[in-house]
Amino acid sequence: MAAELAQLEGAIEYRFRRRELLAQAVTHSSRSQAAAPSANNERLEFLGDSILGFIVSERLSAQFPARPEGELTKLRASLVSAANLVKVAEGLAMGAYLRLGRGEEISGGREKKTLLVNAFEALVAAVYLDGGVPAARQLINKTVLTDSALDGAVENLALDNNKSALQELLQASRLPSPVYELAAESGPPHSKAFTIEVRIGELFSARGEGSSKKFAEQQAAGLALEFFRTHQDHEITS
């Protein structure tokens, strides 16, 4: 176990003074059901969630001083979402370090998204308790707040604005609300591709594609938004 923990320390580029904190961070409650709550990572996960939100908020406020509170909230939600933290945990191979009870081991606990996210948040708390805010900030900047992750969050925000902007434009013009439907789905389970069709009454239809239904919807909404903005000087009726 000591060797495994050393490998995890190497992955996060942080060496613990209190190694028991790291051990606790990777210990699931199924491994310590008969022990005290402090023997598993549930309390650390609770603390880590708050620390993660604070440090991400701090970074976003500093990096995007001109963005309104609503946009910063959406950016933070994207970065600390389970979908994003699963990728972070998988990148650190957190599943390989989990200490699980026999039942969780048999049921594939090392690949369960909830367990991976909880373990990463517990790891954040363990680093914080061992090295303070600077150490936790360094870990989060290295894993969660990478340049690619920030760029992706900003891109998702722009796409999300497409859908909202389209709805507002159509309402202001007294046009039918958009209807989004799945038109096609392809690819293996781990790499799906989705095609979403948006229809605005009988006036317009378009298709967007993406690695998630949400992304494809936003792409389609962007096409519709461009069309109606281009034709806003002309009379469009349903």
Short mmCIF file of the C-alpha atoms (twelve columns), coordinates in Angstrom:
data_MODEL
# 
_entry.id   MODEL 
# 
loop_
_atom_site.group_PDB 
_atom_site.id 
_atom_site.type_symbol 
_atom_site.label_atom_id 
_atom_site.label_alt_id 
_atom_site.label_comp_id 
_atom_site.label_asym_id 
_atom_site.label_seq_id 
_atom_site.Cartn_x 
_atom_site.Cartn_y 
_atom_site.Cartn_z 
_atom_site.pdbx_PDB_model_num 
ATOM 1   C CA . MET A 1   0.000   0.000  0.000   1 
ATOM 2   C CA . ALA A 2   2.854   2.404  0.788   1 
ATOM 3   C CA . ALA A 3   4.278   1.954  -2.706  1 
ATOM 4   C CA . GLU A 4   0.890   2.656  -4.274  1 
ATOM 5   C CA . LEU A 5   0.474   5.820  -2.229  1 
ATOM 6   C CA . ALA A 6   3.928   6.956  -3.284  1 
ATOM 7   C CA . GLN A 7   2.852   6.573  -6.911  1 
ATOM 8   C CA . LEU A 8   -0.223  8.692  -6.287  1 
ATOM 9   C CA . GLU A 9   1.938   11.322 -4.594  1 
ATOM 10  C CA . GLY A 10  4.098   11.342 -7.699  1 
ATOM 11  C CA . ALA A 11  1.058   11.774 -9.937  1 
ATOM 12  C CA . ILE A 12  -0.141  14.840 -8.026  1 
ATOM 13  C CA . GLU A 13  3.405   16.115 -7.363  1 
ATOM 14  C CA . TYR A 14  2.822   16.433 -3.642  1 
ATOM 15  C CA . ARG A 15  4.446   14.510 -0.795  1 
ATOM 16  C CA . PHE A 16  2.413   14.130 2.369   1 
ATOM 17  C CA . ARG A 17  3.831   14.750 5.804   1 
ATOM 18  C CA . ARG A 18  0.835   12.963 7.286   1 
ATOM 19  C CA . ARG A 19  0.538   9.897  5.081   1 
ATOM 20  C CA . GLU A 20  -2.550  8.717  7.009   1 
ATOM 21  C CA . LEU A 21  -4.552  11.525 5.401   1 
ATOM 22  C CA . LEU A 22  -3.791  10.162 1.956   1 
ATOM 23  C CA . ALA A 23  -4.700  6.651  3.055   1 
ATOM 24  C CA . GLN A 24  -8.014  7.937  4.405   1 
ATOM 25  C CA . ALA A 25  -8.753  9.798  1.169   1 
ATOM 26  C CA . VAL A 26  -8.689  6.569  -0.853  1 
ATOM 27  C CA . THR A 27  -10.560 4.418  1.680   1 
ATOM 28  C CA . HIS A 28  -14.212 3.797  0.844   1 
ATOM 29  C CA . SER A 29  -16.776 3.292  3.600   1 
ATOM 30  C CA . SER A 30  -17.252 -0.322 2.486   1 
ATOM 31  C CA . ARG A 31  -13.699 -0.999 3.638   1 
ATOM 32  C CA . SER A 32  -14.223 0.522  7.078   1 
ATOM 33  C CA . GLN A 33  -17.875 -0.141 7.913   1 
ATOM 34  C CA . ALA A 34  -17.022 -1.398 11.372  1 
ATOM 35  C CA . ALA A 35  -14.572 1.412  12.092  1 
ATOM 36  C CA . ALA A 36  -15.015 5.049  13.058  1 
ATOM 37  C CA . PRO A 37  -16.235 7.511  10.360  1 
ATOM 38  C CA . SER A 38  -12.778 9.073  10.300  1 
ATOM 39  C CA . ALA A 39  -11.397 5.836  8.870   1 
ATOM 40  C CA . ASN A 40  -13.025 6.394  5.458   1 
ATOM 41  C CA . ASN A 41  -13.133 9.278  2.990   1 
ATOM 42  C CA . GLU A 42  -16.704 10.503 3.465   1 
ATOM 43  C CA . ARG A 43  -15.851 13.423 5.771   1 
ATOM 44  C CA . LEU A 44  -12.871 14.370 3.619   1 
ATOM 45  C CA . GLU A 45  -15.086 14.350 0.540   1 
ATOM 46  C CA . PHE A 46  -17.480 16.760 2.270   1 
ATOM 47  C CA . LEU A 47  -14.637 19.153 3.043   1 
ATOM 48  C CA . GLY A 48  -12.961 18.754 -0.331  1 
ATOM 49  C CA . ASP A 49  -16.116 19.712 -2.192  1 
ATOM 50  C CA . SER A 50  -16.141 23.111 -0.433  1 
ATOM 51  C CA . ILE A 51  -12.421 23.701 -0.913  1 
ATOM 52  C CA . LEU A 52  -12.714 22.859 -4.606  1 
ATOM 53  C CA . GLY A 53  -15.587 25.313 -5.059  1 
ATOM 54  C CA . PHE A 54  -13.695 28.066 -3.244  1 
ATOM 55  C CA . ILE A 55  -10.451 27.728 -5.187  1 
ATOM 56  C CA . VAL A 56  -12.213 27.420 -8.551  1 
ATOM 57  C CA . SER A 57  -14.276 30.531 -7.726  1 
ATOM 58  C CA . GLU A 58  -11.126 32.382 -6.711  1 
ATOM 59  C CA . ARG A 59  -9.374  31.517 -9.981  1 
ATOM 60  C CA . LEU A 60  -12.364 32.381 -12.173 1 
ATOM 61  C CA . SER A 61  -12.864 35.728 -10.442 1 
ATOM 62  C CA . ALA A 62  -9.225  36.627 -11.046 1 
ATOM 63  C CA . GLN A 63  -9.021  35.330 -14.609 1 
ATOM 64  C CA . PHE A 64  -12.326 36.746 -15.886 1 
ATOM 65  C CA . PRO A 65  -12.795 40.113 -14.114 1 
ATOM 66  C CA . ALA A 66  -15.250 41.407 -16.728 1 
ATOM 67  C CA . ARG A 67  -17.653 38.460 -16.699 1 
ATOM 68  C CA . PRO A 68  -20.905 38.838 -14.727 1 
ATOM 69  C CA . GLU A 69  -21.686 36.658 -11.702 1 
ATOM 70  C CA . GLY A 70  -24.109 34.489 -13.667 1 
ATOM 71  C CA . GLU A 71  -21.467 33.478 -16.202 1 
ATOM 72  C CA . LEU A 72  -18.891 32.800 -13.495 1 
ATOM 73  C CA . THR A 73  -21.405 30.539 -11.752 1 
ATOM 74  C CA . LYS A 74  -21.945 28.565 -14.956 1 
ATOM 75  C CA . LEU A 75  -18.207 28.261 -15.560 1 
ATOM 76  C CA . ARG A 76  -17.669 26.974 -12.024 1 
ATOM 77  C CA . ALA A 77  -20.527 24.487 -12.371 1 
ATOM 78  C CA . SER A 78  -18.957 23.115 -15.544 1 
ATOM 79  C CA . LEU A 79  -15.505 22.752 -13.987 1 
ATOM 80  C CA . VAL A 80  -16.645 21.084 -10.753 1 
ATOM 81  C CA . SER A 81  -19.312 18.933 -12.404 1 
ATOM 82  C CA . ALA A 82  -19.179 15.184 -11.892 1 
ATOM 83  C CA . ALA A 83  -18.568 14.727 -15.614 1 
ATOM 84  C CA . ASN A 84  -15.419 16.849 -15.467 1 
ATOM 85  C CA . LEU A 85  -14.133 15.506 -12.144 1 
ATOM 86  C CA . VAL A 86  -14.482 11.927 -13.391 1 
ATOM 87  C CA . LYS A 87  -12.059 12.788 -16.189 1 
ATOM 88  C CA . VAL A 88  -9.676  14.303 -13.653 1 
ATOM 89  C CA . ALA A 89  -9.888  11.245 -11.389 1 
ATOM 90  C CA . GLU A 90  -9.386  8.890  -14.308 1 
ATOM 91  C CA . GLY A 91  -6.381  10.909 -15.431 1 
ATOM 92  C CA . LEU A 92  -4.837  10.309 -12.004 1 
ATOM 93  C CA . ALA A 93  -5.842  6.623  -12.122 1 
ATOM 94  C CA . MET A 94  -7.672  7.103  -8.819  1 
ATOM 95  C CA . GLY A 95  -9.499  3.810  -9.238  1 
ATOM 96  C CA . ALA A 96  -6.273  1.872  -8.900  1 
ATOM 97  C CA . TYR A 97  -5.626  3.363  -5.441  1 
ATOM 98  C CA . LEU A 98  -9.070  2.897  -3.904  1 
ATOM 99  C CA . ARG A 99  -9.320  0.745  -0.788  1 
ATOM 100 C CA . LEU A 100 -12.639 -1.064 -1.143  1 
ATOM 101 C CA . GLY A 101 -14.634 -3.654 0.731   1 
ATOM 102 C CA . ARG A 102 -15.090 -7.019 -0.913  1 
ATOM 103 C CA . GLY A 103 -18.600 -6.217 -2.151  1 
ATOM 104 C CA . GLU A 104 -17.544 -3.002 -3.869  1 
ATOM 105 C CA . GLU A 105 -14.505 -4.715 -5.324  1 
ATOM 106 C CA . ILE A 106 -16.633 -7.445 -6.870  1 
ATOM 107 C CA . SER A 107 -19.219 -4.979 -8.215  1 
ATOM 108 C CA . GLY A 108 -16.600 -2.925 -10.071 1 
ATOM 109 C CA . GLY A 109 -16.218 -0.119 -7.587  1 
ATOM 110 C CA . ARG A 110 -12.890 0.969  -9.049  1 
ATOM 111 C CA . GLU A 111 -14.703 2.160  -12.156 1 
ATOM 112 C CA . LYS A 112 -17.766 3.705  -10.515 1 
ATOM 113 C CA . LYS A 113 -17.942 7.404  -11.327 1 
ATOM 114 C CA . THR A 114 -19.351 8.422  -7.951  1 
ATOM 115 C CA . LEU A 115 -16.555 6.674  -6.069  1 
ATOM 116 C CA . LEU A 116 -13.925 8.257  -8.303  1 
ATOM 117 C CA . VAL A 117 -15.317 11.771 -7.871  1 
ATOM 118 C CA . ASN A 118 -15.665 11.332 -4.109  1 
ATOM 119 C CA . ALA A 119 -12.104 10.053 -3.839  1 
ATOM 120 C CA . PHE A 120 -10.725 13.002 -5.781  1 
ATOM 121 C CA . GLU A 121 -12.605 15.495 -3.612  1 
ATOM 122 C CA . ALA A 122 -11.325 13.659 -0.542  1 
ATOM 123 C CA . LEU A 123 -7.818  13.926 -1.971  1 
ATOM 124 C CA . VAL A 124 -8.245  17.698 -2.282  1 
ATOM 125 C CA . ALA A 125 -9.213  17.869 1.391   1 
ATOM 126 C CA . ALA A 126 -6.308  15.640 2.428   1 
ATOM 127 C CA . VAL A 127 -3.833  17.880 0.615   1 
ATOM 128 C CA . TYR A 128 -5.432  20.943 2.204   1 
ATOM 129 C CA . LEU A 129 -5.224  19.499 5.731   1 
ATOM 130 C CA . ASP A 130 -1.628  18.461 5.178   1 
ATOM 131 C CA . GLY A 131 -0.285  21.496 3.313   1 
ATOM 132 C CA . GLY A 132 -2.864  24.267 3.584   1 
ATOM 133 C CA . VAL A 133 -4.536  26.361 0.883   1 
ATOM 134 C CA . PRO A 134 -1.363  26.813 -1.250  1 
ATOM 135 C CA . ALA A 135 -0.947  23.046 -1.623  1 
ATOM 136 C CA . ALA A 136 -4.632  22.528 -2.412  1 
ATOM 137 C CA . ARG A 137 -4.539  25.382 -4.919  1 
ATOM 138 C CA . GLN A 138 -1.534  23.841 -6.649  1 
ATOM 139 C CA . LEU A 139 -3.299  20.479 -6.936  1 
ATOM 140 C CA . ILE A 140 -6.501  21.998 -8.309  1 
ATOM 141 C CA . ASN A 141 -4.639  24.213 -10.783 1 
ATOM 142 C CA . LYS A 142 -2.732  21.170 -12.019 1 
ATOM 143 C CA . THR A 143 -5.738  18.886 -12.407 1 
ATOM 144 C CA . VAL A 144 -9.015  20.811 -12.636 1 
ATOM 145 C CA . LEU A 145 -8.047  24.299 -13.805 1 
ATOM 146 C CA . THR A 146 -5.868  23.356 -16.750 1 
ATOM 147 C CA . ASP A 147 -5.820  25.608 -19.809 1 
ATOM 148 C CA . SER A 148 -7.765  23.031 -21.835 1 
ATOM 149 C CA . ALA A 149 -10.406 22.647 -19.109 1 
ATOM 150 C CA . LEU A 150 -10.874 26.416 -18.851 1 
ATOM 151 C CA . ASP A 151 -11.106 26.752 -22.623 1 
ATOM 152 C CA . GLY A 152 -13.678 23.959 -22.719 1 
ATOM 153 C CA . ALA A 153 -15.771 25.583 -19.983 1 
ATOM 154 C CA . VAL A 154 -15.750 28.905 -21.833 1 
ATOM 155 C CA . GLU A 155 -16.736 27.158 -25.069 1 
ATOM 156 C CA . ASN A 156 -19.592 25.359 -23.319 1 
ATOM 157 C CA . LEU A 157 -20.743 28.675 -21.877 1 
ATOM 158 C CA . ALA A 158 -20.823 30.225 -25.334 1 
ATOM 159 C CA . LEU A 159 -22.849 27.303 -26.639 1 
ATOM 160 C CA . ASP A 160 -25.194 27.473 -23.662 1 
ATOM 161 C CA . ASN A 161 -25.760 31.127 -24.456 1 
ATOM 162 C CA . ASN A 162 -26.795 30.124 -27.991 1 
ATOM 163 C CA . LYS A 163 -29.762 28.156 -26.683 1 
ATOM 164 C CA . SER A 164 -30.865 30.878 -24.273 1 
ATOM 165 C CA . ALA A 165 -30.412 33.616 -26.878 1 
ATOM 166 C CA . LEU A 166 -32.465 31.670 -29.437 1 
ATOM 167 C CA . GLN A 167 -35.324 31.218 -26.983 1 
ATOM 168 C CA . GLU A 168 -35.325 34.934 -26.129 1 
ATOM 169 C CA . LEU A 169 -35.227 35.981 -29.792 1 
ATOM 170 C CA . LEU A 170 -38.113 33.697 -30.739 1 
ATOM 171 C CA . GLN A 171 -40.236 34.855 -27.805 1 
ATOM 172 C CA . ALA A 172 -39.604 38.512 -28.629 1 
ATOM 173 C CA . SER A 173 -40.615 37.858 -32.240 1 
ATOM 174 C CA . ARG A 174 -43.664 35.817 -31.188 1 
ATOM 175 C CA . LEU A 175 -42.388 32.794 -33.044 1 
ATOM 176 C CA . PRO A 176 -42.772 29.124 -32.046 1 
ATOM 177 C CA . SER A 177 -40.452 27.762 -29.368 1 
ATOM 178 C CA . PRO A 178 -37.660 25.466 -30.598 1 
ATOM 179 C CA . VAL A 179 -38.121 21.711 -30.427 1 
ATOM 180 C CA . TYR A 180 -35.011 19.528 -30.090 1 
ATOM 181 C CA . GLU A 181 -35.061 15.858 -31.098 1 
ATOM 182 C CA . LEU A 182 -32.404 13.176 -31.352 1 
ATOM 183 C CA . ALA A 183 -31.915 12.465 -35.056 1 
ATOM 184 C CA . ALA A 184 -29.025 9.987  -34.929 1 
ATOM 185 C CA . GLU A 185 -26.637 8.291  -32.555 1 
ATOM 186 C CA . SER A 186 -23.485 6.409  -33.491 1 
ATOM 187 C CA . GLY A 187 -20.171 5.136  -32.198 1 
ATOM 188 C CA . PRO A 188 -19.070 2.845  -29.360 1 
ATOM 189 C CA . PRO A 189 -20.340 3.430  -25.799 1 
ATOM 190 C CA . HIS A 190 -17.149 5.221  -24.727 1 
ATOM 191 C CA . SER A 191 -17.106 7.541  -27.748 1 
ATOM 192 C CA . LYS A 192 -20.656 8.346  -28.792 1 
ATOM 193 C CA . ALA A 193 -21.608 10.868 -31.460 1 
ATOM 194 C CA . PHE A 194 -25.043 12.505 -31.407 1 
ATOM 195 C CA . THR A 195 -27.009 14.401 -34.030 1 
ATOM 196 C CA . ILE A 196 -29.776 16.679 -32.756 1 
ATOM 197 C CA . GLU A 197 -32.359 18.363 -34.970 1 
ATOM 198 C CA . VAL A 198 -33.915 21.670 -33.942 1 
ATOM 199 C CA . ARG A 199 -37.211 22.770 -35.487 1 
ATOM 200 C CA . ILE A 200 -38.944 26.115 -35.162 1 
ATOM 201 C CA . GLY A 201 -42.459 25.428 -36.390 1 
ATOM 202 C CA . GLU A 202 -42.320 25.072 -40.158 1 
ATOM 203 C CA . LEU A 203 -39.971 28.035 -40.514 1 
ATOM 204 C CA . PHE A 204 -36.608 26.452 -39.951 1 
ATOM 205 C CA . SER A 205 -34.793 23.244 -39.107 1 
ATOM 206 C CA . ALA A 206 -31.126 22.399 -38.665 1 
ATOM 207 C CA . ARG A 207 -28.936 19.678 -37.236 1 
ATOM 208 C CA . GLY A 208 -26.045 19.901 -34.817 1 
ATOM 209 C CA . GLU A 209 -23.506 17.219 -33.963 1 
ATOM 210 C CA . GLY A 210 -21.384 16.572 -30.899 1 
ATOM 211 C CA . SER A 211 -20.005 14.122 -28.382 1 
ATOM 212 C CA . SER A 212 -22.979 14.790 -26.084 1 
ATOM 213 C CA . LYS A 213 -26.649 15.533 -26.673 1 
ATOM 214 C CA . LYS A 214 -26.259 18.886 -24.931 1 
ATOM 215 C CA . PHE A 215 -23.364 19.914 -27.169 1 
ATOM 216 C CA . ALA A 216 -25.276 18.878 -30.298 1 
ATOM 217 C CA . GLU A 217 -28.344 20.838 -29.145 1 
ATOM 218 C CA . GLN A 218 -26.247 23.940 -28.653 1 
ATOM 219 C CA . GLN A 219 -24.685 23.568 -32.087 1 
ATOM 220 C CA . ALA A 220 -28.127 23.295 -33.664 1 
ATOM 221 C CA . ALA A 221 -29.361 26.290 -31.671 1 
ATOM 222 C CA . GLY A 222 -26.398 28.304 -32.934 1 
ATOM 223 C CA . LEU A 223 -27.370 27.593 -36.534 1 
ATOM 224 C CA . ALA A 224 -30.958 28.611 -35.866 1 
ATOM 225 C CA . LEU A 225 -29.839 31.740 -34.054 1 
ATOM 226 C CA . GLU A 226 -27.638 32.764 -36.974 1 
ATOM 227 C CA . PHE A 227 -30.520 32.231 -39.402 1 
ATOM 228 C CA . PHE A 228 -33.060 34.304 -37.488 1 
ATOM 229 C CA . ARG A 229 -30.582 37.079 -36.746 1 
ATOM 230 C CA . THR A 230 -29.726 37.253 -40.463 1 
ATOM 231 C CA . HIS A 231 -33.414 37.483 -41.378 1 
ATOM 232 C CA . GLN A 232 -34.580 39.676 -38.515 1 
ATOM 233 C CA . ASP A 233 -35.006 42.675 -40.816 1 
ATOM 234 C CA . HIS A 234 -37.437 40.668 -42.927 1 
ATOM 235 C CA . GLU A 235 -40.937 39.709 -41.901 1 
ATOM 236 C CA . ILE A 236 -41.042 36.096 -40.743 1 
ATOM 237 C CA . THR A 237 -44.367 34.595 -39.859 1 
ATOM 238 C CA . SER A 238 -45.456 31.154 -38.819 1 
# 
